[in-house]
Amino acid sequence: MGVHESRLAAALVELDMDQGAFAVLSGVNRTKLSQSLRGLSSFTGPEQLRLAVLVEELRGLAGDASPLKLSFRDVDAIRRLLEHKRHGIKWETVAVDNEATEDQHDQQGQ
C-alpha cells in the first residue's frame, strides 16, 4: 500500500467511516477503493488529490460538530452537510442550559 493509500486508510479509521460510505461520497468505484487500500492497486495523482481534499472536508465537518460525534455512516446526511459547507453554510454546535433558558423565558413572561 502506498503512502497516500495508507493515509486514506488511517483517515477512515479516524472518522469511523466505512469504505462503502467513502466510495459513495467520493465517486470512486468500491472495488478500486478496496484494492487500493489492500495494496493491490494505486490511485492516480488526480484521484489522490481529490480524495485528500474530501478527507479534509470530512475532517472539517467533524471539527464543526465537536464535541458531538457525526456518524459518517449516514451518507445522505454527510452529503447534505458537505453541500452546505461547499456553499458557505456552516453549522455550529451550541450548548444550551435548559434551566437558564427556562428562567429567561419565565422572566420574559412576567
C-alpha positions as a Markdown table, in Angstrom:
| # | Residue | x | y | z |
|---|---|---|---|---|
| 1 | Met | 0.0 | 0.0 | 0.0 |
| 2 | Gly | 1.3 | 3.4 | -1.0 |
| 3 | Val | 1.7 | 6.4 | 1.3 |
| 4 | His | -1.5 | 8.1 | 0.1 |
| 5 | Glu | -3.5 | 4.9 | 0.5 |
| 6 | Ser | -2.1 | 4.5 | 4.0 |
| 7 | Arg | -3.1 | 8.0 | 4.9 |
| 8 | Leu | -6.6 | 7.4 | 3.5 |
| 9 | Ala | -7.0 | 4.2 | 5.4 |
| 10 | Ala | -5.9 | 6.0 | 8.6 |
| 11 | Ala | -8.4 | 8.8 | 7.9 |
| 12 | Leu | -11.3 | 6.3 | 7.5 |
| 13 | Val | -10.4 | 4.8 | 10.9 |
| 14 | Glu | -10.1 | 8.3 | 12.5 |
| 15 | Leu | -13.5 | 9.3 | 11.1 |
| 16 | Asp | -15.1 | 5.8 | 11.8 |
| 17 | Met | -16.2 | 5.7 | 8.2 |
| 18 | Asp | -16.5 | 2.5 | 6.2 |
| 19 | Gln | -15.1 | 2.1 | 2.8 |
| 20 | Gly | -18.6 | 1.8 | 1.2 |
| 21 | Ala | -19.7 | 5.2 | 2.5 |
| 22 | Phe | -16.4 | 6.8 | 1.4 |
| 23 | Ala | -16.8 | 5.3 | -2.0 |
| 24 | Val | -20.2 | 6.7 | -2.5 |
| 25 | Leu | -19.2 | 10.2 | -1.3 |
| 26 | Ser | -16.0 | 10.2 | -3.4 |
| 27 | Gly | -17.4 | 8.6 | -6.5 |
| 28 | Val | -14.6 | 6.1 | -6.5 |
| 29 | Asn | -15.6 | 2.6 | -7.5 |
| 30 | Arg | -15.9 | 0.4 | -4.4 |
| 31 | Thr | -13.7 | -2.3 | -5.9 |
| 32 | Lys | -10.9 | 0.1 | -6.8 |
| 33 | Leu | -11.1 | 1.7 | -3.3 |
| 34 | Ser | -10.9 | -1.8 | -1.7 |
| 35 | Gln | -8.0 | -2.9 | -3.9 |
| 36 | Ser | -6.1 | 0.3 | -3.3 |
| 37 | Leu | -6.5 | 0.1 | 0.5 |
| 38 | Arg | -5.2 | -3.5 | 0.3 |
| 39 | Gly | -2.2 | -2.5 | -1.8 |
| 40 | Leu | -3.4 | -4.3 | -4.9 |
| 41 | Ser | -3.9 | -1.0 | -6.9 |
| 42 | Ser | -3.0 | 2.6 | -6.6 |
| 43 | Phe | -4.8 | 5.9 | -7.1 |
| 44 | Thr | -3.7 | 8.2 | -9.9 |
| 45 | Gly | -2.3 | 11.6 | -8.9 |
| 46 | Pro | -5.6 | 13.5 | -9.7 |
| 47 | Glu | -7.5 | 10.8 | -7.7 |
| 48 | Gln | -5.1 | 11.2 | -4.7 |
| 49 | Leu | -5.6 | 14.9 | -4.7 |
| 50 | Arg | -9.4 | 14.7 | -5.0 |
| 51 | Leu | -9.6 | 12.1 | -2.2 |
| 52 | Ala | -7.3 | 14.2 | 0.0 |
| 53 | Val | -9.5 | 17.2 | -0.4 |
| 54 | Leu | -12.6 | 15.2 | 0.5 |
| 55 | Val | -10.8 | 13.8 | 3.6 |
| 56 | Glu | -10.0 | 17.3 | 4.7 |
| 57 | Glu | -13.7 | 18.4 | 4.1 |
| 58 | Leu | -14.8 | 15.4 | 6.2 |
| 59 | Arg | -12.4 | 16.3 | 9.0 |
| 60 | Gly | -13.7 | 19.8 | 8.8 |
| 61 | Leu | -17.3 | 18.6 | 9.4 |
| 62 | Ala | -16.1 | 16.5 | 12.3 |
| 63 | Gly | -14.4 | 19.6 | 13.8 |
| 64 | Asp | -17.5 | 21.7 | 13.2 |
| 65 | Ala | -19.7 | 19.2 | 15.1 |
| 66 | Ser | -17.3 | 18.9 | 18.0 |
| 67 | Pro | -17.9 | 18.0 | 20.8 |
| 68 | Leu | -20.7 | 15.9 | 19.2 |
| 69 | Lys | -19.7 | 13.0 | 17.0 |
| 70 | Leu | -21.0 | 12.8 | 13.5 |
| 71 | Ser | -22.0 | 9.4 | 12.0 |
| 72 | Phe | -20.0 | 9.2 | 8.8 |
| 73 | Arg | -22.0 | 6.1 | 8.0 |
| 74 | Asp | -25.1 | 8.2 | 7.2 |
| 75 | Val | -24.1 | 9.0 | 3.6 |
| 76 | Asp | -27.2 | 11.1 | 2.8 |
| 77 | Ala | -26.7 | 13.4 | 5.9 |
| 78 | Ile | -23.0 | 13.8 | 5.2 |
| 79 | Arg | -23.6 | 14.6 | 1.6 |
| 80 | Arg | -26.0 | 17.3 | 2.6 |
| 81 | Leu | -23.6 | 18.7 | 5.2 |
| 82 | Leu | -20.8 | 18.7 | 2.5 |
| 83 | Glu | -23.1 | 20.6 | 0.1 |
| 84 | His | -24.0 | 23.1 | 2.7 |
| 85 | Lys | -20.3 | 23.7 | 3.6 |
| 86 | Arg | -19.3 | 24.0 | 0.0 |
| 87 | His | -22.0 | 26.7 | -0.5 |
| 88 | Gly | -20.8 | 28.7 | 2.5 |
| 89 | Ile | -23.3 | 27.4 | 5.1 |
| 90 | Lys | -21.7 | 26.4 | 8.4 |
| 91 | Trp | -23.5 | 24.6 | 11.1 |
| 92 | Glu | -22.5 | 25.4 | 14.7 |
| 93 | Thr | -22.9 | 23.3 | 17.8 |
| 94 | Val | -24.2 | 25.3 | 20.6 |
| 95 | Ala | -24.7 | 24.2 | 24.2 |
| 96 | Val | -27.8 | 25.4 | 25.8 |
| 97 | Asp | -28.5 | 25.3 | 29.6 |
| 98 | Asn | -32.2 | 24.3 | 29.8 |
| 99 | Glu | -32.6 | 25.8 | 33.3 |
| 100 | Ala | -31.2 | 29.2 | 32.3 |
| 101 | Thr | -33.4 | 29.1 | 29.2 |
| 102 | Glu | -36.5 | 28.4 | 31.2 |
| 103 | Asp | -35.5 | 31.1 | 33.7 |
| 104 | Gln | -35.2 | 33.6 | 30.9 |
| 105 | His | -38.5 | 32.6 | 29.5 |
| 106 | Asp | -40.2 | 32.9 | 32.9 |
| 107 | Gln | -38.7 | 36.4 | 33.3 |
| 108 | Gln | -39.9 | 37.5 | 29.9 |
| 109 | Gly | -43.4 | 36.3 | 30.7 |
| 110 | Gln | -43.7 | 38.4 | 33.9 |
